Amino acid sequence: MERPNKKILIIITCALVLSLAANFFGLFLYFSADKQNKLSSAAKYPLLNPTRGLVNKEDLIVNIQPLRDEFNKFEGNNNVSIYFEYLNTGANISVNKDAEFWPASLLKVPVTMAAAKKIELGQWRWDNKLVLMSGDKDEKFGTLYKQPTGSTYTIEELVRRALADSDNTANFILVRNLELREIEDVYDHLGTSEFFSKAGNIGAKKYSANFRALYNSSYLSEEYSQKLLDDLSQTEFDEYLKSGLPESITFAHKIGVADDRKVYMDSGIVYVPNRPYLLTVMVSGKEKKEAENLMKIIAEQSFNYVNSYKEN
């Protein structure tokens, strides 16, 4: 069999390389021009939001009054606290913002943020292993408590289990290996440090700062914020707010349940395409089924408004 002419192969290879180089150069010019336009626009209009060019105008929803009217029926009922924030514009609704609740498993988010911070700082690695001690075991949420004392787990798995599975045992292993000041540092950043001096209770608006910090990558770098939000979007809990959302919609969230106190909570970011929003609902003094139905209604109302919104 005759070998291809070496000269022809060289010509073809050069042509492919030149073609790829031309494509990359074209993309470079496109994005450079786009960046220059945005910088030019920001310089021309210094009093305007410099990020406005990243969001289509129809997705800059400011008018949320109709949704506020829907939520107003809960005003004055301190057994329900709601916080809604449209992330593209910051437009928000607070219902009974001063009502406070025991946050239960919602506390796992700041704990995992503290763990991720240690990794970001190079003090831990995701593949470092921590030991399961008998005092860590808690059977209320998760299955890790069934494993033998002395078992070891990577920090990455413990964080995933604490967020996606709401595993209490995984959370307690992390807490035991963190210093209190490292967890307090998260609360200081969020502006919720008074949590430690107020009998451990918190309201929907205050707690929402956890998800805002992850979304804006203000405490952790982009890589670590993304990882935690990805874990939070993998949860298989379909009750509460998630039950009022279409299956196709990504919802990075954390539930908190304290049956003995009749407290039920759900908080997270609903990723409606190009229209993300933050929603936190806390309910107390009601039976679980009633709390679930209430959250489902609130989730449906929020999604339907945001998803179908059109400027008049």
Helices and strands as residue ranges (DSSP letters): H 6-44, G 52-54, G 57-59, H 65-71, G 72-74, E 80-86, E 92-95, G 104-107, H 108-120, E 129-131, G 134-136, G 144-146, E 152-154, H 155-164, H 168-177, H 180-190, G 193-197, H 204-207, H 209-216, H 222-232, G 240-244, E 250-258, G 259-261, E 263-271, E 277-284, H 288-308
